[in-house]
Amino acid sequence: MIDVDVFSKAGIGKNNEDYVLHSEIAPDISLIVVCDGMGGLSYGAEASSLVAHSIAEYLESNCSNQLPEQSIGNAIKYANDKIGQECIRLHDRMGTSIALALFVGDCCYYTWLGDVRIYHRQDDVLELLTKDHLAIEGNHSFITRCINGKDFRTPPKIEQLSMRADEEIYLVTDGYYLYNEIGSAAHLEIKIVDDATCVTIKP
């Protein structure tokens, strides 16, 4: 079983639209999902929670009879369909960025959409595993890929990483990584401006 440490705190004067889910799907299968609701849309917190639980729901029912990459891709699509249905029900737009790690034995399968990042630490070397789905125009930036109920132009990219006991994975929202160093300072010392979430995972 993996060790999971969760830090998540709302930004100044805000409700926290980040959401973390950790589920032990089977004795040797663990799921961690971090969602960051899109502030430019409506119901950010609700979108984050709905996506995380929809992914867990799908994987808990199907992970044992599908390959990990297949089950993750199908779970993302399932969650996207759920968001689409909720947008229709509410007559509004909602969406979330996401980072997902599925541990199967000593192997970590991971994927992401948006600007939630995944880092890997080995032998005191910190490596960013993901590339932000973010576009910048002038002084403004916007998410280019997310879960918002619309069809994906290309399927989410799913990567694989073998893990040792002395390594760590971090799933981190922009409210954390833009203002703080990953994995070094105590959480009590971090700077909080926007919703900040950092999940530390040790095999």
C-alpha positions in Angstrom: 0.0 0.0 0.0 1.3 3.5 -0.8 1.6 6.4 1.6 -0.3 9.5 0.6 0.0 12.9 2.3 -2.5 15.6 1.2 -2.2 19.3 1.7 -5.0 21.5 0.3 -6.0 25.0 1.3 -8.3 27.7 -0.3 -6.9 30.9 -1.6 -7.3 34.2 0.2 -11.0 35.0 0.4 -12.0 32.0 -1.7 -13.7 28.7 -1.5 -11.4 25.8 -2.4 -12.1 24.6 -5.9 -9.3 22.0 -5.7 -10.4 18.4 -4.9 -8.4 15.4 -3.9 -9.5 11.8 -4.0 -7.6 8.7 -2.8 -9.1 5.3 -3.3 -7.6 1.8 -2.6 -9.3 0.1 -5.5 -7.7 -3.3 -4.7 -4.9 -4.6 -2.4 -2.3 -3.7 -5.0 -4.1 -0.9 -6.9 -4.3 2.7 -5.6 -5.9 5.8 -7.3 -5.1 9.4 -6.6 -6.9 12.2 -8.4 -6.3 15.9 -8.1 -8.7 18.3 -9.8 -8.6 22.1 -10.1 -12.0 23.6 -11.0 -11.8 26.2 -13.7 -12.4 29.6 -12.1 -13.5 31.2 -15.4 -16.4 28.8 -15.5 -19.2 28.1 -13.1 -19.4 25.5 -10.3 -15.6 24.9 -10.0 -15.7 23.0 -6.8 -18.6 20.8 -8.0 -16.9 20.1 -11.3 -13.7 18.9 -9.4 -15.7 16.7 -7.1 -17.8 15.2 -9.8 -14.9 14.4 -12.1 -12.8 12.8 -9.3 -15.7 10.6 -8.1 -16.7 9.6 -11.6 -13.2 8.5 -12.4 -13.1 6.4 -9.2 -16.5 5.0 -9.9 -15.5 3.8 -13.3 -12.1 2.4 -12.2 -13.5 0.6 -9.2 -16.0 -1.2 -11.5 -13.7 -1.9 -14.5 -10.0 -1.8 -13.5 -9.8 -5.5 -12.9 -10.9 -6.5 -16.4 -9.1 -3.9 -18.5 -5.4 -2.9 -19.0 -4.5 0.1 -16.8 -4.0 2.4 -19.8 -7.3 1.4 -21.3 -9.2 1.8 -18.0 -7.7 5.2 -17.3 -8.6 6.5 -20.8 -12.2 5.1 -20.4 -12.5 6.6 -17.0 -11.5 10.1 -18.2 -14.1 9.8 -21.0 -16.7 8.6 -18.5 -16.0 11.6 -16.3 -16.2 13.9 -19.3 -19.6 12.6 -20.2 -20.8 13.1 -16.6 -19.7 16.8 -16.7 -21.4 17.2 -20.1 -24.7 15.9 -18.6 -24.3 18.2 -15.6 -23.7 21.2 -17.9 -27.0 20.4 -19.7 -28.9 20.0 -16.4 -27.6 23.3 -15.0 -27.7 25.2 -18.4 -24.2 26.4 -17.6 -20.5 25.7 -18.3 -18.2 23.9 -16.0 -14.8 22.2 -16.2 -11.7 21.2 -14.4 -8.0 20.5 -14.8 -6.9 17.1 -13.6 -3.8 15.0 -12.6 -4.3 11.3 -12.1 -1.9 8.6 -10.8 -2.9 4.9 -10.7 -0.4 2.7 -8.9 -0.5 -1.0 -9.9 2.0 -2.8 -7.9 5.3 -0.9 -8.3 4.2 0.8 -11.5 2.7 4.3 -11.7 0.4 5.1 -14.6 -0.4 8.8 -14.9 -2.2 11.3 -17.0 -3.2 15.0 -16.9 -5.3 17.6 -18.6 -4.7 21.4 -18.0 -2.2 22.9 -15.6 -2.2 20.5 -12.7 1.3 19.1 -12.6 3.0 15.8 -11.8 6.5 15.7 -10.4 8.8 12.8 -9.7 11.7 12.8 -7.1 14.5 10.3 -7.3 17.9 10.6 -5.5 17.1 14.3 -4.6 16.5 15.1 -8.3 13.1 16.6 -9.0 11.7 16.1 -12.5 8.5 17.6 -14.0 6.7 14.8 -15.8 4.0 16.8 -17.4 3.6 19.7 -19.8 1.0 22.3 -19.0 -1.9 22.5 -21.5 -1.8 26.3 -21.3 -1.8 29.0 -23.9 -0.7 32.6 -23.3 -2.0 35.6 -25.2 -0.6 38.9 -24.0 -1.2 39.2 -20.3 -3.8 36.4 -20.3 -3.5 32.6 -20.1 -6.1 30.0 -20.7 -6.4 26.2 -20.4 -6.2 24.4 -23.8 -7.2 20.9 -22.5 -9.5 20.0 -19.6 -12.6 18.0 -18.7 -15.6 20.1 -19.6 -18.0 17.8 -21.4 -16.8 18.5 -24.9 -15.2 15.9 -27.1 -11.5 15.4 -26.9 -9.6 16.3 -30.1 -7.0 13.7 -29.1 -7.2 11.1 -26.3 -5.4 12.0 -23.0 -1.8 10.9 -23.0 -1.1 8.1 -20.5 2.4 7.5 -19.3 4.0 4.7 -17.2 6.8 4.9 -14.6 8.3 2.1 -12.5 8.7 3.2 -8.9 11.1 2.3 -6.0 10.4 2.7 -2.3 12.7 5.7 -2.0 11.0 7.7 -4.8 8.1 10.2 -4.6 5.4 11.5 -6.8 3.8 14.9 -6.4 0.4 16.0 -7.8 0.3 19.8 -7.5 -2.1 22.6 -8.5 -0.9 25.9 -9.8 -1.8 27.7 -6.6 1.0 25.7 -5.0 3.7 25.3 -7.6 3.7 28.9 -8.8 4.6 30.2 -5.3 6.4 27.4 -3.5 9.2 24.9 -4.0 8.0 21.3 -4.4 8.7 18.8 -1.7 11.1 20.9 0.4 9.4 23.3 2.8 7.0 22.3 5.5 3.4 23.0 4.4 2.9 25.4 7.3 5.5 27.7 5.7 4.1 27.9 2.2 2.7 31.0 0.6 -1.1 30.8 -0.1 -2.5 33.1 -2.8 -4.8 30.9 -4.9 -6.2 27.5 -4.0 -3.1 25.4 -3.3 -2.9 21.6 -3.3 0.1 19.3 -3.1 -0.3 15.5 -2.8 2.9 13.6 -1.9 2.9 9.9 -2.8 5.4 7.3 -1.6 5.3 3.7 -2.7 
